[in-house]
Amino acid sequence: MAQGYRQGADTGLDLDAWRRVVDGFHEAVVVLDPEGVVRLANPPASVLFPQARTGSTLPDDAFGPPGDGVDGARRGRRQELGDGWVALYRSADDFLDDATRRMSSLTERAATVRAVVELAPAEHTVVVLPGLRGRLEWWRRTPAGDVVVARTTRQVAGTAPGLTAVLERLVDHAELTELGEGPWNASGVGVAVPLTEGGALICFGGTWHVELLKRFAARAAAAVEASTLFSDRQRTVEVLRADLLPTPLPDVLGARLAGVFEPAHRRALVGGDFYDVHPREDGSAAFVLGDVAGNGLEAAVHSGRVRQSLHTLLVVEQRPAQLLYLLNAALRAAGSRLFTTLVVGTMMPVQAGGLRLTLAAGGHPAPLVLRADGRVDEVPVHGGIVGVLPEVRFNQTTVALAPGETLLLYSDGLTEARKYDDRQELFGDARLKAALADCAGLSADAVSDHLRRVVFDWLGEAEHDDLTLLVLQAAP
């Protein structure tokens, strides 16, 4: 065959006769000369090798490598014809398998629909899908090559005779000779086939086989429906997770704030630790850092209950110890099965400078104060765990911070962090105090960054419990 092509080039052999042979193939066939120029491309090639145009060259990724490797099997096969001539073959199954692989690898709905538009076997494709509030989405390619979406009322589909019947699955395909008012970005006759429930795939040009469109649409529908389900679930998770994550720290008069939240389950981004700061109209603010027993989703859900209960109780009670008594009663009344440790407090700017803090604790590690001279003091505040026992005692204490001095609240995930090369050795209280002492003169953000870096240098890549800290610093 290669010799025949060379003769045709040299002697004027009727190439139309050769073209009629490959035009009868169901496979796409493209023949390249020794210079890589397309000399023949049969009708199926216009769909399955869309870059193949007679007289042009094909890009390197238009077909798989020589041989029967995986990439070649996905994209088609290549045959050396001799004397530098090459034939490329691609079946509809090759095309569909490749398209399915690419579409099914996507989990975001919009990205999947864009892939359907880009991969469909046509020169121009429009995907119509049901949208919100009874509207329709029209996904199509712009002249610049971008895939965009327009939204219209459902009545617009009725202006293209035959489209509504496809959307409602009353027919398995329809030729659209009148396009009506839809945002098609196309002209001519389109072929529409059902896609998802209430959706359609409409192709213009290159629609040499309606059955191929139906097979492609069936695979595309499965990919769109899977990505839609995944996207919906992801949005639900994100909405629920938003209430379980620490909120951005607010601006508080006379104070600088910083926090670190590193859950044990990094993919879920939630855990049993939490912190919150609630400013008040009088310039003071309430603050809390807590740790629910365990980690992961169950602990995160319970921490959400604790945070919401505290937020509500702060409306009626501002004294830290009394707040813990009320919280303990509220959690027990709600059937709490997980205990919680926490420190709650209030801070009030002092006219002469600094902050006055009042704190109460329930079973939580003692807060630490970094003084201006680099000394680290423990705040002697104690109390029982919260949410389990009916009889529990809490006390509160007052701490004064001079300008530039810092209060550190932290969860036991810091002190119980295990060394990367010796899992029996804990970070411990002494190392935490030493690390905090090194922060003398630093801003609140710099303190939190330094402590986080020191603890994670200790941990390495090892697993860890929830790690949380809250830095409250009196403004210099």
MOURMO-V238776 format. One record per backbone hydrogen bond with DSSP energy under -0.5 kcal/mol. NH is the residue of the N-H (numbers start at 0). CO is the residue of the C=O. E is the energy in kcal/mol with one decimal. If there is no record, write none. Layout:
NH	CO	E
NH	CO	E
//
This chain:
4	0	-2.1
5	1	-2.3
6	2	-2.7
7	3	-2.3
8	4	-2.4
9	5	-1.9
10	6	-3.9
11	7	-1.5
14	12	-1.0
16	13	-1.0
17	13	-0.8
18	14	-2.3
19	15	-2.2
20	16	-1.0
21	17	-1.6
22	18	-2.2
23	19	-0.6
23	20	-1.0
24	21	-1.6
27	89	-3.2
29	87	-2.2
30	39	-2.3
31	85	-2.9
32	36	-2.3
35	32	-2.7
37	55	-3.4
38	30	-3.1
39	30	-1.3
41	28	-1.9
44	41	-1.5
45	41	-0.6
45	42	-1.5
46	43	-1.3
47	43	-2.7
48	44	-2.3
49	46	-0.6
51	48	-2.4
52	50	-0.9
54	37	-3.1
55	52	-2.7
57	35	-0.7
61	58	-1.8
62	59	-0.6
72	68	-2.4
73	69	-2.0
74	70	-2.2
75	71	-2.1
76	88	-2.6
78	86	-2.9
80	78	-0.5
80	84	-2.6
81	84	-0.8
84	81	-2.0
85	31	-2.0
86	78	-2.8
87	29	-3.1
88	76	-2.8
89	27	-1.8
94	90	-2.2
95	91	-2.9
96	92	-2.7
97	93	-2.2
98	94	-2.7
99	95	-2.8
100	96	-2.3
101	97	-2.1
102	98	-2.7
103	99	-2.9
104	100	-0.8
105	102	-1.5
108	226	-0.5
111	107	-2.1
112	108	-2.5
113	109	-2.3
114	110	-1.9
115	111	-2.0
116	112	-2.2
117	113	-2.2
118	114	-2.4
119	115	-1.6
121	119	-2.3
122	203	-0.8
122	204	-1.1
123	203	-1.8
125	201	-2.8
126	138	-2.7
127	125	-0.5
127	199	-2.6
128	126	-0.5
128	136	-2.2
130	134	-3.5
133	130	-0.7
134	131	-1.7
135	151	-2.9
136	128	-3.4
137	149	-3.1
138	126	-3.2
138	136	-0.6
139	137	-0.5
139	147	-2.2
140	124	-0.6
141	145	-3.2
144	141	-2.1
147	139	-2.7
147	145	-0.6
149	137	-1.8
151	135	-2.1
155	152	-1.1
156	153	-1.1
157	153	-0.6
157	154	-0.8
158	155	-1.5
159	156	-1.6
160	158	-0.7
162	159	-2.3
165	161	-1.3
166	162	-2.6
167	163	-2.2
168	165	-1.5
169	164	-3.0
170	164	-0.9
173	191	-1.9
175	173	-0.5
175	189	-3.7
176	174	-0.9
181	178	-1.1
183	181	-2.0
189	175	-2.0
190	202	-2.5
191	173	-3.0
191	189	-0.5
192	200	-2.4
194	195	-0.7
194	198	-1.9
197	166	-0.7
198	195	-2.5
199	127	-2.4
200	192	-2.9
201	125	-2.9
201	199	-0.5
202	190	-2.5
203	123	-2.9
204	188	-0.6
207	205	-2.0
211	208	-0.8
212	208	-1.3
213	209	-2.2
214	210	-2.5
215	211	-2.8
216	212	-2.9
217	213	-2.2
218	214	-1.7
219	215	-2.8
220	216	-2.8
221	217	-1.7
222	218	-1.9
223	219	-2.8
224	220	-2.8
225	221	-2.1
226	222	-2.5
227	223	-2.5
228	224	-2.3
229	225	-2.5
230	226	-2.9
231	227	-2.7
232	228	-2.5
233	229	-2.7
234	230	-2.6
235	231	-2.1
236	232	-2.6
237	233	-2.6
238	234	-2.4
239	235	-2.5
240	236	-3.2
241	237	-1.9
242	238	-0.8
242	239	-0.7
243	240	-1.6
244	240	-1.1
254	251	-2.2
255	472	-2.8
257	470	-1.7
259	468	-2.3
261	466	-3.1
265	263	-1.1
268	264	-1.6
269	264	-0.5
273	289	-1.9
275	287	-2.1
277	285	-3.3
278	276	-0.6
279	283	-2.9
282	279	-1.6
284	346	-1.8
285	277	-2.6
286	344	-2.6
287	275	-2.2
288	342	-2.0
289	273	-2.5
290	340	-3.0
291	271	-1.8
292	338	-2.4
299	295	-2.3
300	296	-2.7
301	297	-2.1
302	298	-2.6
303	299	-1.9
304	300	-1.6
305	301	-2.4
306	302	-2.7
307	303	-2.4
308	304	-2.6
309	305	-2.6
310	306	-2.5
311	307	-2.0
312	308	-2.8
313	309	-2.1
314	311	-1.5
315	312	-1.2
316	312	-2.1
322	318	-2.4
323	319	-1.8
324	320	-1.8
325	321	-2.2
326	322	-2.4
327	323	-2.6
328	324	-2.0
329	325	-2.5
330	326	-2.7
331	327	-2.0
332	328	-2.2
333	329	-1.4
334	331	-1.5
335	330	-2.2
339	385	-2.3
340	290	-2.3
341	361	-1.2
342	288	-2.4
343	359	-2.6
344	286	-2.3
345	357	-2.1
346	284	-2.6
347	355	-1.8
349	353	-2.3
352	349	-1.8
354	400	-2.1
355	347	-2.5
356	354	-0.5
356	398	-3.4
357	345	-2.2
358	396	-3.1
359	343	-2.6
360	394	-0.7
361	341	-3.0
362	382	-2.2
367	407	-2.1
368	376	-2.9
369	405	-2.9
370	368	-0.7
370	374	-3.2
373	370	-1.9
376	368	-2.5
376	374	-0.5
378	366	-2.5
379	377	-0.7
380	378	-2.0
383	392	-1.7
385	339	-2.9
391	389	-0.7
394	381	-1.3
396	358	-2.4
398	356	-2.8
400	354	-2.9
401	399	-0.5
403	473	-2.7
404	401	-2.6
405	369	-2.0
406	471	-3.4
407	367	-3.3
408	406	-0.5
408	469	-2.6
410	467	-2.2
413	410	-1.8
414	410	-0.6
415	411	-2.2
416	413	-1.3
418	421	-0.7
418	424	-2.4
419	457	-2.5
421	418	-0.8
424	421	-2.0
425	423	-0.5
426	416	-1.9
427	414	-3.0
430	426	-0.6
431	427	-1.5
432	428	-2.5
433	429	-2.3
434	430	-2.6
435	431	-2.3
436	432	-2.5
437	433	-1.5
438	435	-1.9
439	436	-1.4
441	438	-2.6
446	442	-2.4
447	443	-2.3
448	444	-2.4
449	445	-2.5
450	446	-2.5
451	447	-2.2
452	448	-2.4
453	449	-2.4
454	450	-2.3
455	451	-2.4
456	452	-2.0
457	453	-1.5
458	454	-2.1
459	455	-2.5
461	458	-1.5
466	261	-2.5
468	259	-2.1
469	408	-2.8
470	257	-3.4
471	406	-2.6
471	469	-0.5
472	255	-2.7
473	404	-2.4
474	253	-2.3
//
